[in-house]
């Protein structure tokens, strides 16, 4: 194990890697329950998208992608179907554009193949080499702020108020629908009367204190401690409301949560309803919808490229996972040899696997930064994470009892750790500050890493043109700036 993962070379050990793998898993395990709840809405009464099949596909794609990441790339990142991508798949591609979920899966597969070609041919390598310094630093800080925002939101610390008539429901009934509103929605801090919010605040404080005291398993201790306190509150008759249902005591909790042996392992065979259902013929059968299909695939391709790239740059360099030697090998070597090259390849292979089994684009999870903060430096932690996902195929009801208020505080703390890169930005130079701010701010505001990067690219090029300082800009920056603009234009035309 030492020889394969090179633990000593990367300054880690088996215990630290196991803790890191468990930490990453617990911070992103929610996806195995959330992804089916979103994607099933892409189906119709006469063409249902089976949620149990999606559940299995979600786990299979996470297991395969994370294993490839760990065993092939030897880096501590985990993969699963991406949040935001699944919403785009459901509400835009299948909802607004009118494609079937089988046709949308065909798009996902095509995008995975295209992105693998982009990686193998070295285009991603060129992108990394051509990124200006301000974007590299801003991406790290932006991801930190994005992670912290996810943690604050999942902790229940925010509430949103929207004006009457500015929202709509996407679902069968308001009770189970996704709510979409406009910019009238205003966030505000909740009061602290809710036990679940109190637990989240306690979790943030606990993890921060343990990390300041240099306790290596600080994040995992925080997650398990808050989970235990949640169960204690329920057993005492206190309802923290963190599981989406009410329970007056422990017996009622386990009954409501469906924690029983009868629910274990019953959904594995359901993958037959979603696996190998890609409809390539139907996707291109209607020439009138070809532009819509291209629009969707451009959005998928750009997100796949820059979500993973942003995550690796924002977290890997700071932690030393992609060190100077690895970066030199990546930039000067041929083929897929460096850890970063291999990580990018692993990220894309999972998307193809997910499309085969029936789920939207799979991507490297920014929550992996929680495991990295816990000390993860090699693929061993990814292997541990993948094993935990595999266990979920059988024990999903048990895994589901880890509440978000236990994992969300870890993301807030990780966000704090990642913000250091913005201190290296020259904020006194308005040209630099504008690019950095738009990159950083748009990630949490638009809830998308790729959107932040897109605004960074576009603003960087515009400012360079205005200042007549375009000589040093690599052609690939112009290429992707044009693609980002084209994507925004096509999306706007589609909604006219």
C-alpha positions as CSV (number, residue, x, y, z in Angstrom):
1,X,0.0,0.0,0.0
2,X,2.9,2.3,0.9
3,X,4.6,1.5,-2.5
4,X,1.4,1.9,-4.6
5,X,0.1,5.2,-3.1
6,X,3.5,6.6,-2.1
7,X,2.2,7.7,1.3
8,X,5.6,8.8,2.7
9,X,6.5,10.7,-0.4
10,X,3.3,12.8,0.0
11,X,3.7,13.2,3.8
12,X,0.7,11.1,4.9
13,X,-0.2,7.7,6.4
14,X,-3.0,5.1,6.2
15,X,-4.8,6.5,9.3
16,X,-4.9,10.0,7.9
17,X,-6.0,8.9,4.4
18,X,-8.8,6.8,5.9
19,X,-10.1,9.7,8.0
20,X,-9.9,12.0,4.9
21,X,-11.8,9.5,2.8
22,X,-14.6,9.2,5.4
23,X,-14.7,12.9,5.8
24,X,-15.1,13.5,2.0
25,X,-17.8,10.8,1.9
26,X,-19.9,12.2,4.7
27,X,-19.8,15.7,3.2
28,X,-21.1,14.6,-0.2
29,X,-23.2,11.5,0.6
30,X,-26.3,13.6,0.2
31,X,-26.0,13.3,-3.5
32,X,-27.2,9.7,-3.6
33,X,-30.6,10.9,-2.3
34,X,-30.8,14.3,-3.8
35,X,-29.8,13.3,-7.4
36,X,-32.7,10.8,-7.9
37,X,-35.2,13.3,-6.4
38,X,-34.2,15.9,-9.1
39,X,-33.6,13.7,-12.1
40,X,-36.9,11.7,-11.7
41,X,-38.7,15.0,-12.6
42,X,-37.2,14.7,-16.1
43,X,-39.6,11.8,-16.8
44,X,-43.2,12.0,-17.8
45,X,-46.3,9.9,-17.0
46,X,-45.8,7.8,-20.2
47,X,-42.0,7.8,-20.0
48,X,-41.0,7.7,-16.3
49,X,-37.4,8.1,-15.2
50,X,-37.2,5.5,-12.4
51,X,-35.8,7.1,-9.2
52,X,-34.5,3.7,-7.8
53,X,-32.6,3.2,-11.1
54,X,-31.2,6.7,-10.8
55,X,-30.2,6.0,-7.2
56,X,-28.1,2.9,-8.3
57,X,-26.7,4.8,-11.3
58,X,-25.6,7.6,-9.0
59,X,-23.7,5.2,-6.8
60,X,-22.1,3.3,-9.7
61,X,-20.9,6.4,-11.3
62,X,-19.5,7.7,-8.0
63,X,-17.8,4.4,-7.2
64,X,-16.2,4.0,-10.7
65,X,-15.1,7.6,-11.1
66,X,-13.7,7.9,-7.6
67,X,-11.9,4.5,-7.9
68,X,-10.3,5.6,-11.2
69,X,-9.3,8.9,-9.5
70,X,-7.7,7.0,-6.6
71,X,-6.0,4.1,-8.4
72,X,-5.1,5.8,-11.7
73,X,-4.4,9.4,-10.7
74,X,-3.5,8.8,-7.0
75,X,-5.2,12.0,-5.8
76,X,-7.7,12.5,-3.0
77,X,-10.8,13.6,-5.0
78,X,-14.2,12.0,-5.2
79,X,-16.7,12.2,-8.0
80,X,-20.5,12.0,-8.3
81,X,-23.3,13.4,-10.5
82,X,-23.0,17.2,-10.2
83,X,-25.5,19.4,-8.5
84,X,-26.5,22.2,-11.0
85,X,-25.8,19.8,-13.9
86,X,-28.6,17.6,-12.8
87,X,-30.9,20.6,-12.5
88,X,-29.9,21.8,-16.0
89,X,-30.5,18.2,-17.3
90,X,-34.0,18.1,-15.8
91,X,-35.5,21.6,-16.0
92,X,-33.7,23.0,-19.0
93,X,-32.8,20.1,-21.4
94,X,-35.9,18.0,-20.6
95,X,-38.2,20.6,-19.3
96,X,-37.8,23.8,-21.4
97,X,-36.1,22.3,-24.5
98,X,-38.4,19.3,-24.6
99,X,-35.9,16.4,-25.0
100,X,-36.6,13.0,-23.4
101,X,-34.4,11.9,-20.6
102,X,-33.0,9.2,-22.9
103,X,-32.0,11.8,-25.4
104,X,-30.5,13.9,-22.6
105,X,-28.4,10.9,-21.5
106,X,-27.1,10.6,-25.1
107,X,-26.0,14.3,-24.8
108,X,-24.2,13.5,-21.6
109,X,-22.4,10.6,-23.2
110,X,-21.4,12.7,-26.3
111,X,-20.0,15.4,-24.0
112,X,-18.0,12.9,-22.1
113,X,-16.4,11.6,-25.2
114,X,-15.7,15.1,-26.6
115,X,-14.1,16.1,-23.3
116,X,-11.9,13.0,-23.2
117,X,-10.7,13.9,-26.7
118,X,-10.0,17.5,-25.5
119,X,-7.9,16.1,-22.6
120,X,-6.0,13.4,-24.6
121,X,-5.1,15.9,-27.3
122,X,-3.7,18.3,-24.7
123,X,-6.2,21.1,-25.1
124,X,-6.9,21.1,-21.3
125,X,-3.1,21.3,-20.8
126,X,-2.9,24.4,-23.0
127,X,-5.8,25.9,-21.0
128,X,-4.0,25.5,-17.7
129,X,-0.7,26.8,-19.2
130,X,-2.5,29.9,-20.6
131,X,-4.5,30.9,-17.5
132,X,-3.3,34.3,-16.3
133,X,-2.1,34.6,-12.7
134,X,-5.1,36.7,-11.6
135,X,-7.6,34.0,-12.7
136,X,-5.6,31.2,-11.0
137,X,-5.6,33.0,-7.7
138,X,-9.2,34.1,-8.0
139,X,-10.5,30.6,-8.8
140,X,-9.1,29.3,-5.5
141,X,-10.7,32.1,-3.5
142,X,-13.9,31.8,-5.4
143,X,-14.2,28.1,-4.8
144,X,-13.5,28.8,-1.1
145,X,-16.4,31.3,-0.9
146,X,-18.6,28.9,-2.9
147,X,-17.9,26.1,-0.5
148,X,-18.6,28.3,2.5
149,X,-21.9,29.5,1.0
150,X,-23.0,25.9,0.5
151,X,-22.1,25.1,4.1
152,X,-24.0,28.2,5.4
153,X,-27.0,27.4,3.3
154,X,-27.1,23.7,4.3
155,X,-26.7,24.7,7.9
156,X,-30.0,26.4,7.7
157,X,-28.6,29.8,8.6
158,X,-30.4,31.5,5.7
159,X,-34.0,32.1,4.7
160,X,-35.2,33.6,1.4
161,X,-38.2,35.9,0.9
162,X,-39.7,36.3,-2.6
163,X,-42.3,38.8,-3.8
164,X,-45.8,37.4,-4.6
165,X,-46.2,36.3,-8.1
166,X,-42.5,36.0,-8.8
167,X,-42.1,32.3,-8.4
168,X,-43.4,29.1,-10.0
169,X,-43.5,25.4,-9.0
170,X,-41.8,22.7,-11.0
171,X,-43.4,19.4,-9.8
172,X,-46.6,17.6,-9.4
173,X,-47.7,19.5,-6.3
174,X,-46.3,22.5,-4.4
175,X,-45.4,20.1,-1.6
176,X,-42.9,18.2,-3.7
177,X,-42.0,20.8,-6.3
178,X,-38.9,22.7,-7.0
179,X,-39.5,26.5,-6.6
180,X,-38.0,28.9,-9.1
181,X,-38.1,32.6,-8.4
182,X,-36.5,35.8,-9.7
183,X,-34.0,38.2,-8.2
184,X,-36.7,39.5,-5.8
185,X,-35.7,36.7,-3.5
186,X,-33.7,38.3,-0.6
187,X,-31.6,36.2,1.8
188,X,-31.6,36.9,5.6
189,X,-30.2,35.4,8.7
190,X,-32.7,33.1,10.5
191,X,-33.2,33.4,14.2
192,X,-31.4,30.9,16.4
193,X,-34.5,29.3,18.0
194,X,-34.3,26.2,15.8
195,X,-32.3,23.3,17.4
196,X,-31.0,22.3,14.0
197,X,-29.5,25.8,13.5
198,X,-28.0,25.7,17.0
199,X,-26.4,22.3,16.2
200,X,-24.9,23.7,13.0
201,X,-23.4,26.7,14.8
202,X,-22.0,24.3,17.4
203,X,-20.5,22.2,14.7
204,X,-18.7,25.2,13.1
205,X,-17.3,26.3,16.5
206,X,-16.3,22.7,17.4
207,X,-14.4,22.1,14.1
208,X,-12.7,25.5,14.2
209,X,-11.5,24.9,17.8
210,X,-10.2,21.4,17.0
211,X,-8.4,22.7,14.0
212,X,-6.8,25.6,15.9
213,X,-5.7,23.0,18.4
214,X,-4.2,21.0,15.4
215,X,-6.4,17.9,16.0
216,X,-5.9,15.9,12.8
217,X,-9.4,14.3,12.7
218,X,-11.1,17.6,13.5
219,X,-13.6,17.6,10.7
220,X,-14.6,14.0,11.1
221,X,-14.9,14.4,14.8
222,X,-17.1,17.4,14.2
223,X,-19.4,15.5,11.8
224,X,-19.8,12.5,14.1
225,X,-20.3,14.6,17.2
226,X,-23.1,16.7,15.7
227,X,-24.7,13.5,14.3
228,X,-24.6,12.0,17.8
229,X,-26.1,15.1,19.4
230,X,-28.9,15.0,16.8
231,X,-29.8,11.5,17.8
232,X,-29.6,12.4,21.5
233,X,-32.0,15.3,21.0
234,X,-34.5,13.1,19.1
235,X,-34.2,10.4,21.8
236,X,-35.0,13.1,24.4
237,X,-38.1,14.2,22.5
238,X,-36.6,17.3,20.9
239,X,-37.2,17.6,17.2
240,X,-34.4,19.4,15.4
241,X,-36.2,19.1,12.1
242,X,-33.0,18.2,10.2
243,X,-34.4,15.1,8.5
244,X,-37.4,16.5,6.8
245,X,-39.9,14.9,9.1
246,X,-41.1,15.2,12.7
247,X,-40.2,12.7,15.3
248,X,-41.2,12.8,19.0
249,X,-38.9,10.0,20.1
250,X,-36.3,7.6,18.9
251,X,-38.8,4.9,17.9
252,X,-40.8,7.3,15.8
253,X,-37.6,8.6,14.2
254,X,-36.4,5.2,13.0
255,X,-39.9,4.5,11.7
256,X,-40.1,7.8,9.9
257,X,-36.6,7.5,8.5
258,X,-37.4,4.0,7.2
259,X,-34.3,2.6,8.9
260,X,-35.1,-1.1,8.7
261,X,-33.6,-4.3,7.3
262,X,-36.5,-4.5,4.9
263,X,-35.2,-1.4,3.0
264,X,-31.6,-2.7,2.7
265,X,-30.4,-3.8,-0.7
266,X,-33.9,-3.8,-2.4
267,X,-33.1,-1.2,-5.1
268,X,-30.0,-2.7,-6.8
269,X,-31.9,-4.4,-9.5
270,X,-33.8,-1.3,-10.5
271,X,-30.8,-0.1,-12.6
272,X,-32.4,-2.1,-15.4
273,X,-34.9,0.8,-15.8
274,X,-32.2,3.4,-16.6
275,X,-29.1,1.6,-17.8
276,X,-28.2,1.7,-21.5
277,X,-31.2,3.8,-22.4
278,X,-29.4,6.5,-24.4
279,X,-31.4,7.6,-27.5
280,X,-28.9,8.8,-30.1
281,X,-31.3,8.4,-33.0
282,X,-34.1,10.3,-31.4
283,X,-31.7,13.1,-30.4
284,X,-30.8,14.0,-34.0
285,X,-34.1,12.9,-35.6
286,X,-35.7,16.4,-35.4
287,X,-33.6,18.9,-37.4
288,X,-35.5,21.8,-35.9
289,X,-34.2,21.0,-32.5
290,X,-30.5,20.6,-33.6
291,X,-29.6,24.1,-32.4
292,X,-31.1,23.4,-29.0
293,X,-29.2,20.2,-28.8
294,X,-25.9,22.0,-29.6
295,X,-26.7,24.7,-27.0
296,X,-27.2,22.1,-24.3
297,X,-24.1,20.2,-25.2
298,X,-21.9,23.3,-25.3
299,X,-23.2,24.1,-21.8
300,X,-22.4,20.5,-20.6
301,X,-18.9,20.5,-22.2
302,X,-17.9,23.9,-20.8
303,X,-19.2,23.0,-17.3
304,X,-17.4,19.6,-17.4
305,X,-14.1,21.2,-18.4
306,X,-14.0,24.1,-16.0
307,X,-15.7,22.7,-12.9
308,X,-13.1,20.1,-12.6
309,X,-10.2,22.3,-13.7
310,X,-11.3,25.0,-11.2
311,X,-11.5,22.5,-8.4
312,X,-8.1,21.0,-9.1
313,X,-6.4,24.4,-9.4
314,X,-8.2,25.9,-6.4
315,X,-7.5,23.1,-4.0
316,X,-4.7,21.0,-5.4
317,X,-2.0,23.6,-5.7
318,X,-2.6,25.1,-2.3
319,X,-2.4,21.7,-0.6
320,X,0.6,20.6,-2.6
321,X,-1.2,17.7,-4.3
322,X,-0.2,19.1,-7.7
323,X,3.3,20.3,-6.8
324,X,5.8,22.1,-9.0
325,X,7.4,18.9,-10.2
326,X,4.0,17.5,-11.2
327,X,3.0,20.7,-12.9
328,X,6.2,20.7,-14.9
329,X,5.6,17.1,-16.0
330,X,2.1,18.1,-17.0
331,X,3.2,21.2,-19.0
332,X,6.3,19.7,-20.7
333,X,5.5,16.0,-20.9
334,X,3.5,14.2,-23.6
335,X,0.4,12.1,-23.0
336,X,-1.3,11.5,-19.7
337,X,1.6,11.2,-17.2
338,X,1.2,13.8,-14.4
339,X,-1.2,13.5,-11.5
340,X,-3.2,16.4,-12.9
341,X,-3.4,14.9,-16.4
342,X,-4.6,11.6,-14.9
343,X,-7.1,13.4,-12.6
344,X,-8.6,15.2,-15.5
345,X,-8.9,12.0,-17.4
346,X,-10.6,10.2,-14.4
347,X,-13.1,13.1,-14.1
348,X,-14.3,12.6,-17.6
349,X,-14.4,8.8,-17.6
350,X,-17.0,8.9,-14.8
351,X,-19.4,11.0,-17.0
352,X,-19.5,8.3,-19.6
353,X,-20.1,5.6,-17.0
354,X,-22.9,7.7,-15.5
355,X,-24.5,8.1,-18.9
356,X,-24.4,4.4,-19.5
357,X,-26.2,3.6,-16.3
358,X,-28.6,6.5,-16.3
359,X,-27.5,9.7,-14.6
360,X,-26.4,13.3,-15.6
361,X,-22.8,14.5,-15.8
362,X,-20.5,13.2,-13.2
363,X,-17.9,15.7,-11.9
364,X,-15.2,16.1,-9.3
365,X,-16.8,17.3,-6.1
366,X,-15.6,20.5,-4.5
367,X,-16.6,18.8,-1.2
368,X,-13.4,16.7,-1.6
369,X,-11.7,19.8,-0.1
370,X,-13.0,18.7,3.2
371,X,-11.1,15.5,3.0
372,X,-8.0,17.4,1.8
373,X,-8.3,19.7,4.8
374,X,-8.4,16.5,7.0
375,X,-5.0,15.5,5.5
376,X,-5.9,13.5,2.4
377,X,-3.0,13.6,-0.1
378,X,-3.2,10.4,-2.1
379,X,-5.6,8.1,-3.9
380,X,-6.0,6.0,-0.8
381,X,-8.5,8.4,0.6
382,X,-10.5,8.2,-2.7
383,X,-10.5,4.5,-2.5
384,X,-12.0,4.7,1.0
385,X,-14.6,7.2,-0.3
386,X,-15.5,4.8,-3.1
387,X,-15.9,1.9,-0.8
388,X,-18.3,3.9,1.3
389,X,-20.4,4.7,-1.8
390,X,-20.4,1.0,-2.6
391,X,-21.7,0.2,0.8
392,X,-24.5,2.6,0.2
393,X,-25.9,0.1,-2.4
394,X,-26.8,-2.1,0.4
395,X,-27.1,0.1,3.5
396,X,-28.5,3.3,1.9
397,X,-31.2,3.7,4.6
398,X,-28.5,3.8,7.3
399,X,-26.2,6.2,5.5
400,X,-29.2,8.5,5.0
401,X,-29.4,9.4,8.7
402,X,-26.3,11.6,8.6
403,X,-27.9,15.1,8.7
404,X,-26.8,18.1,6.7
405,X,-26.3,20.1,9.8
406,X,-23.5,17.7,10.7
407,X,-21.7,18.0,7.4
408,X,-22.4,21.6,6.5
409,X,-20.1,23.1,9.2
410,X,-17.2,21.3,7.7
411,X,-17.7,23.1,4.4
412,X,-17.8,26.5,6.2
413,X,-14.4,25.8,7.8
414,X,-13.0,24.5,4.5
415,X,-14.1,27.7,2.8
416,X,-12.2,29.7,5.4
417,X,-9.0,27.7,4.7
418,X,-9.3,28.2,0.9
419,X,-9.7,32.0,1.0
420,X,-6.0,32.7,1.5
421,X,-5.2,32.9,-2.2
422,X,-7.1,36.2,-2.6
423,X,-4.5,37.9,-0.4
424,X,-2.0,37.5,-3.3
425,X,-4.3,39.5,-5.7
426,X,-3.3,43.2,-6.3
427,X,-6.6,44.8,-5.3
428,X,-5.3,48.3,-5.8
429,X,-5.1,47.7,-9.6
430,X,-8.7,48.1,-10.8
431,X,-8.0,46.0,-13.9
432,X,-6.9,43.1,-11.8
433,X,-9.4,43.6,-9.1
434,X,-12.4,43.7,-11.5
435,X,-11.4,40.3,-13.0
436,X,-10.8,38.8,-9.6
437,X,-14.0,40.1,-8.1
438,X,-16.2,38.9,-10.9
439,X,-14.6,35.4,-10.8
440,X,-14.9,35.1,-7.1
441,X,-18.3,36.7,-6.6
442,X,-20.2,34.9,-9.4
443,X,-19.3,31.4,-8.1
444,X,-21.5,31.6,-5.0
445,X,-23.9,34.2,-6.4
446,X,-24.7,32.0,-9.5
447,X,-24.1,28.8,-7.6
448,X,-21.7,27.6,-10.3
449,X,-17.9,27.4,-10.5
450,X,-18.1,27.5,-14.3
451,X,-20.1,30.7,-14.3
452,X,-17.5,32.5,-12.2
453,X,-14.7,31.3,-14.5
454,X,-16.8,32.4,-17.5
455,X,-17.1,35.9,-16.2
456,X,-13.5,36.0,-15.3
457,X,-12.5,35.0,-18.8
458,X,-14.8,37.5,-20.5
459,X,-13.9,40.4,-18.2
460,X,-10.1,39.6,-18.6
461,X,-10.3,39.8,-22.4
462,X,-12.5,42.9,-22.5
463,X,-10.2,44.8,-20.2
464,X,-7.1,43.7,-22.1
465,X,-8.7,44.9,-25.4
466,X,-9.6,48.2,-23.8
467,X,-6.1,48.7,-22.4
468,X,-4.5,47.5,-25.7
469,X,-2.6,44.8,-23.9
470,X,-3.6,41.7,-25.9
471,X,-0.2,40.5,-27.0
472,X,0.3,38.2,-24.1
473,X,-3.1,36.6,-24.3
474,X,-3.0,33.0,-25.5
475,X,-5.4,32.2,-28.4
476,X,-7.1,29.5,-26.3
477,X,-8.2,32.2,-23.9
478,X,-10.0,33.9,-26.9
479,X,-11.4,30.6,-27.9
480,X,-13.1,29.8,-24.6
481,X,-14.1,33.4,-24.1
482,X,-16.0,33.1,-27.4
483,X,-17.5,29.8,-26.4
484,X,-18.7,31.2,-23.1
485,X,-20.3,34.2,-24.8
486,X,-21.9,31.9,-27.4
487,X,-23.3,29.8,-24.7
488,X,-24.9,32.8,-22.9
489,X,-26.3,34.1,-26.3
490,X,-27.8,30.7,-27.2
491,X,-29.4,30.3,-23.8
492,X,-30.9,33.8,-24.1
493,X,-32.2,33.1,-27.6
494,X,-33.8,29.8,-26.4
495,X,-35.7,31.7,-23.8
496,X,-37.1,34.4,-26.1
